[in-house]
């Protein structure tokens, strides 16, 4: 590993708490769409809550992933289903497909910087890593649009280089090819990388390619000898130990 490894960070479950995001998204969805498409903010908030429970149901989500031919088609279908489904639940007219795509993009641009869901100590840890000269990129299943908004809201966007995002790689974070494309796109060798994620199976893909990995988990014991931390706040100290 390089003296200063390139650090690739997942977002949800690592930097931000997904459990805190849901209620904030519901409120902000109502705030954004009610003045534009009609209905009440409360109706939109409830529509978002109900629809997201359905979309992210394990069977429904897997079916959506398996039906996608590439990331662009996945995102287009998702945005249309997201806004169209909420319109139906909020009892307002569904816009045309192109209007749905434009409005969904505008909504994400509006909502993500306003969400506050960062785990304790994360912003300070990112500041410390940046100050020490570490190169930081994201390695997330979200889109770069999402990531830009969240990191901007956290005040740490300037600490990061590339926001990998499934959209930048043209592939969902569902197979080892995600990391293969990321390493190729960034022009980096896996041995020079430290990847931080909260999902053991994706870290196994990265380890198989030669990267060092850190699992963020509340569990006290790491699977298969994996390096683990309870919170990203401890990463600067760990990196210092690994490179000393």
C-alpha positions in Angstrom: 0.0 0.0 0.0 1.1 3.6 -0.7 2.4 5.7 2.2 -0.8 7.8 1.7 -3.5 5.5 0.3 -6.2 6.9 -1.8 -9.4 6.7 0.3 -12.7 5.7 -1.3 -15.7 6.4 0.9 -19.3 5.0 0.7 -22.0 7.5 1.8 -25.1 6.0 3.3 -24.2 4.0 6.4 -20.7 5.4 6.4 -20.8 9.2 6.3 -24.5 9.7 6.7 -27.3 7.9 8.6 -30.0 6.7 6.2 -32.4 6.4 9.1 -32.3 10.2 9.5 -32.7 10.9 5.8 -36.2 9.4 5.3 -38.2 11.9 7.4 -36.2 14.8 6.0 -36.8 13.7 2.5 -40.5 13.5 3.1 -40.7 17.0 4.4 -38.5 18.4 1.6 -40.4 16.5 -1.1 -43.6 18.3 0.1 -41.8 21.6 0.3 -40.6 21.2 -3.3 -43.5 19.7 -5.1 -46.6 21.1 -3.6 -46.0 24.7 -5.0 -45.2 23.3 -8.4 -47.7 20.5 -9.0 -50.4 21.1 -6.4 -51.6 19.1 -3.5 -50.5 19.7 0.1 -47.0 19.3 1.5 -48.4 16.8 4.0 -49.9 14.7 1.1 -46.6 14.7 -0.7 -44.7 13.8 2.4 -47.0 10.8 3.0 -46.8 9.8 -0.7 -43.0 9.8 -0.5 -43.0 7.7 2.6 -45.4 5.1 1.2 -43.8 4.9 -2.2 -40.3 4.5 -0.9 -41.3 1.6 1.3 -42.7 -0.1 -1.8 -39.7 0.7 -4.1 -37.1 -0.4 -1.5 -38.9 -3.5 -0.5 -36.3 -6.2 -1.1 -38.1 -8.1 -3.8 -39.2 -5.0 -5.6 -35.7 -3.5 -5.5 -34.0 -6.6 -6.8 -36.5 -6.9 -9.6 -35.8 -3.2 -10.5 -32.1 -3.9 -10.6 -32.4 -7.0 -12.7 -34.6 -5.3 -15.2 -32.1 -2.5 -15.8 -29.9 -2.8 -18.9 -27.6 0.0 -17.8 -27.4 2.8 -15.2 -28.9 5.4 -17.5 -32.0 3.3 -18.1 -32.3 2.4 -14.5 -32.2 6.0 -13.4 -34.7 7.2 -16.0 -37.2 4.5 -15.0 -36.6 5.2 -11.3 -37.2 8.9 -11.6 -40.4 8.4 -13.7 -41.7 5.8 -11.3 -40.7 7.9 -8.3 -42.5 11.1 -9.3 -45.3 9.4 -11.2 -46.0 7.2 -8.2 -46.0 10.1 -5.8 -48.4 12.1 -8.0 -50.9 9.3 -8.0 -50.7 8.9 -4.2 -50.9 12.7 -3.7 -53.9 12.8 -6.2 -52.3 15.3 -8.6 -51.8 15.0 -12.4 -48.8 13.1 -13.5 -46.5 15.2 -15.8 -45.1 14.0 -19.1 -42.1 11.7 -19.0 -39.7 14.4 -19.9 -41.2 16.8 -17.4 -40.9 14.0 -14.7 -37.3 13.6 -15.5 -36.6 17.4 -15.3 -38.6 17.9 -12.1 -37.0 14.8 -10.4 -33.5 16.2 -11.2 -34.5 19.6 -9.9 -36.0 18.1 -6.7 -32.8 16.1 -5.9 -30.7 19.2 -6.5 -33.0 21.1 -4.1 -33.3 18.4 -1.4 -29.9 16.8 -1.0 -28.0 19.9 0.2 -30.7 20.5 2.8 -30.6 17.1 4.4 -28.7 16.9 7.7 -27.9 13.3 8.6 -24.1 13.1 9.2 -22.9 10.6 11.8 -21.1 12.2 14.8 -17.5 13.1 14.2 -17.5 12.4 10.4 -17.1 16.0 9.3 -14.2 16.5 11.7 -12.6 13.2 10.4 -12.9 14.3 6.8 -11.4 17.7 7.6 -8.4 16.0 9.3 -7.8 13.6 6.4 -8.0 16.4 3.9 -5.6 18.5 6.0 -3.1 15.6 6.1 -3.1 15.5 2.3 -5.1 12.3 1.7 -6.9 12.0 -1.7 -10.6 11.3 -1.1 -13.1 10.1 -3.6 -16.6 8.5 -3.0 -17.4 5.0 -4.0 -21.2 4.9 -3.7 -24.2 3.3 -5.3 -25.9 6.7 -5.4 -25.5 9.2 -8.2 -22.9 11.9 -8.4 -25.8 14.4 -8.3 -26.9 13.0 -4.9 -23.4 12.9 -3.6 -22.6 16.5 -4.6 -25.7 17.7 -2.8 -25.1 15.8 0.4 -21.4 16.7 0.6 -22.2 20.3 -0.2 -24.7 20.4 2.7 -22.0 18.9 5.0 -19.6 21.6 3.9 -17.0 19.1 2.7 -17.5 18.9 -1.0 -14.1 20.6 -1.6 -12.3 17.7 0.3 -13.3 15.3 -2.4 -12.1 14.7 -6.0 -14.3 12.4 -8.1 -17.8 11.6 -6.8 -18.2 8.0 -7.9 -21.5 7.4 -8.3 -23.0 4.7 -10.3 -23.8 7.3 -13.0 -20.1 8.2 -13.6 -19.2 4.5 -14.0 -22.3 3.5 -15.9 -23.0 0.6 -13.7 -24.9 -0.2 -10.5 -22.9 -1.1 -7.4 -24.1 -4.7 -7.6 -21.1 -6.6 -9.0 -17.3 -6.5 -8.7 -17.2 -4.7 -12.1 -18.2 -1.6 -10.2 -14.7 -1.4 -8.6 -13.0 -2.6 -11.7 -14.5 0.4 -13.6 -13.7 2.8 -10.8 -10.0 1.8 -10.6 -9.7 2.1 -14.4 -11.5 5.4 -14.5 -9.4 6.9 -11.7 -6.2 5.4 -13.0 -5.3 3.9 -9.7 -4.0 0.5 -8.6 -6.1 -1.4 -6.1 -3.0 -1.9 -3.8 -2.9 1.9 -3.4 -6.5 2.2 -2.2 -8.3 2.0 1.1 -12.1 1.5 0.7 -14.5 2.2 3.5 -18.0 0.7 3.3 -20.8 -0.7 5.5 -21.6 -3.7 3.3 -19.3 -6.8 3.7 -20.1 -8.2 0.3 -19.0 -5.2 -1.7 -15.8 -5.0 0.4 -15.1 -8.6 -0.5 -15.1 -7.7 -4.2 -12.6 -4.9 -3.5 -10.3 -7.1 -1.4 -10.4 -9.7 -4.2 -9.1 -7.0 -6.5 -6.2 -6.2 -4.1 -7.6 -3.2 -2.2 -7.4 -2.7 1.6 -10.9 -2.4 3.1 -12.5 -1.1 6.3 -16.0 -2.1 7.4 -18.1 0.4 9.3 -20.3 -1.7 11.6 -21.8 -1.5 15.1 -20.9 -5.2 15.6 -17.9 -5.8 17.8 -16.4 -8.6 15.7 -15.5 -8.2 12.0 -16.3 -11.0 9.6 -13.3 -12.9 8.2 -10.7 -10.8 9.9 -11.8 -7.6 8.2 -10.6 -4.3 9.7 -13.7 -2.7 11.2 -14.6 0.6 12.9 -17.8 1.5 14.7 -17.8 5.0 13.1 -15.9 6.9 10.4 -14.7 9.3 13.1 -12.0 6.8 14.0 -10.6 6.6 10.5 -7.8 9.2 10.7 -6.3 7.3 13.7 -6.6 4.0 11.9 -5.0 5.3 8.7 -2.2 6.7 10.8 -1.6 3.3 12.3 -1.7 1.5 9.0 0.8 3.9 7.3 3.2 4.3 10.2 
